[in-house]
């Protein structure tokens, strides 16, 4: 699977970045996530560092994003568009709770950013990637401005816009040109989250028991079960448990990532025990 392309600060970006016409995209405060569709129809998923061939090993902070992709991706449209679906890698951001207070109720768990086509050995231009994601049923990252002539743009004077996902300033802007070059301007007014791929995090602020007590409540479990019933889905212990674990993972990514992260199987077992107790009371 293709690795994430580097997006350095504008000051460290290639000299040719500010040439031609630019796309200015919202920089999202989240975690990098990439995927491929396999011939079998299953997804192969990776983050900024690793690829998870076994779905059970996908870290909990990415589970909601993966479920969203799985439910939203138009597989038939993708198969009709390319000869080999496994030759295409899709990139984006898992919108986990980090430093920016996004409206997570309206914000999709995954926002799309890039498409790598192995047959062309290139990332698709930003306008092409935007259209591809829309046709496949996925939400692309917000575009602030399209086709900006570089003579009308200066990183030193550019005023960062308001985010599309909350009433506040964007975390930054990603600057791209059609030659595949890119860089970013970060907003110093917005606190930065843990850098992508940084595994040297401190120990989780909450224990498994504390998270279970907070989230595996009868009200939370019943809310998920009710939602599944309204969608005419079977309300099984495993399914409700998976959904609830995904909610916690998205809200507390630092608790499950890094060398000192909480034990995922132990956490899931503790959640499942509470779900079992509620559904079969």
VENSUL-V649425 format. One record per pair of residues at least 6 apart in sequence whose C-alpha atoms are under 8 Angstrom apart, sorted by the first residue. I is the first residue (numbers start at 1). J is the second residue. If there is no record, write none. Layout:
# VENSUL-V649425
I;J
I;J
This chain:
# VENSUL-V649425
1;35
1;36
1;51
1;89
2;89
2;116
3;48
4;34
4;48
4;91
6;182
7;13
7;174
7;182
7;183
7;184
8;182
8;183
8;184
9;183
9;184
9;185
9;186
10;155
10;183
10;184
10;185
12;183
13;181
13;182
13;183
14;181
14;182
16;181
17;176
17;177
17;181
17;182
17;183
18;150
18;177
19;149
19;150
19;177
20;149
20;150
20;177
21;147
21;148
21;149
21;150
21;177
21;178
22;146
22;147
22;148
22;149
22;150
22;175
22;176
22;177
22;178
23;126
23;143
23;144
23;145
23;146
23;147
23;148
23;175
23;176
23;177
24;143
24;144
24;145
24;146
24;173
24;174
24;175
24;176
25;141
25;142
25;143
25;144
25;145
25;173
25;174
25;175
26;141
26;142
26;143
26;144
26;163
26;170
26;171
26;172
26;173
26;174
27;170
27;171
27;172
27;173
27;174
27;184
27;186
28;93
28;95
28;141
28;170
28;171
28;172
29;95
29;96
29;98
29;99
29;100
29;171
29;192
29;193
30;93
30;94
30;95
30;96
30;97
30;98
30;193
31;47
31;48
31;93
31;94
31;95
31;96
31;196
32;47
32;48
32;91
32;92
32;93
32;94
32;196
33;45
33;46
33;47
33;48
33;62
33;91
33;92
33;93
33;94
34;45
34;46
34;47
34;48
34;89
34;90
34;91
34;92
35;43
35;44
35;45
35;46
35;89
35;90
35;91
36;43
36;44
36;45
36;85
36;86
36;87
36;88
36;89
36;90
37;43
37;44
37;75
37;85
37;86
37;88
38;44
38;85
38;86
39;85
39;86
41;75
43;70
44;51
44;52
44;53
45;51
45;52
45;53
45;55
45;58
45;66
46;52
48;196
48;197
49;197
52;58
59;249
59;256
59;257
59;264
60;245
60;246
60;248
60;249
60;250
60;253
60;256
60;264
61;96
61;246
61;248
61;249
61;250
61;251
61;252
61;253
61;256
61;257
62;94
62;96
62;246
62;249
62;250
63;246
63;249
63;250
64;109
64;243
64;246
64;247
64;250
65;94
65;95
65;108
65;109
65;110
66;110
68;108
68;109
68;110
69;110
69;138
72;136
72;137
72;138
73;136
73;137
73;138
74;135
74;136
74;137
75;136
77;135
77;136
78;85
78;136
79;85
87;117
87;118
87;119
88;115
88;116
88;117
88;118
89;115
89;116
89;117
90;112
90;113
90;114
90;115
90;116
91;112
91;113
91;114
91;115
92;110
92;111
92;112
92;113
92;114
93;110
93;111
93;112
93;113
94;109
94;110
94;111
95;107
95;108
95;109
95;110
95;111
95;250
96;109
96;250
96;251
96;252
96;253
97;250
97;251
97;252
97;253
98;193
98;253
99;190
99;191
99;192
99;193
100;171
100;190
100;191
101;166
102;165
102;166
103;165
103;166
104;165
106;165
107;165
108;139
110;139
111;138
111;139
111;140
111;141
112;133
112;138
112;139
112;140
112;141
113;129
113;130
113;140
113;141
114;123
114;124
114;126
114;129
115;123
115;124
115;129
116;122
116;123
116;124
117;123
117;124
122;180
123;180
124;180
125;177
125;178
125;179
125;180
126;176
126;177
126;178
130;140
133;139
133;140
134;140
142;164
144;161
155;185
160;169
160;170
160;172
160;173
160;187
161;169
161;170
162;168
162;169
162;170
163;169
163;170
163;171
164;170
169;187
169;189
169;190
170;187
170;190
171;186
171;187
171;190
171;191
171;192
172;184
172;185
172;186
172;187
173;184
173;185
173;186
174;182
174;183
174;184
174;185
175;182
175;183
175;184
175;185
176;182
176;183
198;258
199;257
199;258
199;259
200;258
200;259
201;254
201;257
201;258
201;259
201;260
202;260
203;255
203;260
203;261
204;254
204;255
204;256
204;260
204;261
204;262
205;255
206;255
207;262
208;262
208;267
208;270
209;270
211;248
212;267
212;270
212;271
215;244
215;248
216;244
216;271
216;274
216;275
217;274
218;278
221;240
221;244
221;275
221;278
224;240
224;243
224;244
225;235
225;240
228;234
228;235
229;235
237;272
237;275
237;276
237;279
238;272
240;275
241;268
241;271
241;272
241;275
242;268
244;271
245;268
245;271
249;255
249;256
254;261
255;261
255;262
256;262
256;263
256;264
